[in-house]
Amino acid sequence: MVVSSKAADGYDAGEAMCPYRLVLEHVTSRWGVLVLIELLERPYRFSELRR
């Protein structure tokens, strides 16, 4: 079985400017993980999260 890193829309996850890779970098960053943990409780407005 051959596994390709190309997504269905043609982006290559290995490319530095791949939109999926950029989103994953933000979500898995130190602050991204903390924001996701807070969002598990309830939805917040941006300014609430920023505080």
TIMIVO-717891 format. One record per residue (C-alpha): x, y, z. Coordinates in pm, whole numbers, padded with zeros to 5 digits, always signed. Each point is the difference from the previous one (the first is absolute). Layout:
! TIMIVO-717891
XYZ/...
//
This chain:
! TIMIVO-717891
+00000+00000+00000/+00141+00337-00102/-00079+00293+00227/+00006+00347-00150/+00032+00321+00202/-00219+00183-00253/-00346+00087+00125/-00313-00043-00210/+00015+00367-00101/+00354-00033-00134/+00197+00158+00284/+00314-00176+00110/+00028-00010+00381/+00378-00012-00034/+00016+00345-00159/+00088+00287+00232/-00291+00216-00119/-00268-00273+00006/-00314+00145+00166/-00058-00320+00197/+00351+00009+00137/-00036+00365+00103/-00323-00074+00188/+00154-00301+00175/+00301+00208+00105/-00231+00253+00165/-00228-00256+00163/+00288-00202+00142/+00199+00299+00120/+00027+00071+00372/-00278+00259-00005/-00215-00190-00249/-00027-00297+00234/-00096+00227+00291/-00268+00171-00209/-00145-00335-00107/-00016-00114+00363/-00194+00314+00093/-00236-00045-00296/-00096-00346+00130/-00195+00170+00281/-00206+00240-00212/+00033+00235-00297/+00187+00323+00074/+00025+00332-00177/+00347+00087-00130/+00048+00275+00260/-00088-00242+00281/+00265-00245-00117/+00251+00278-00042/-00041+00106+00365/
//
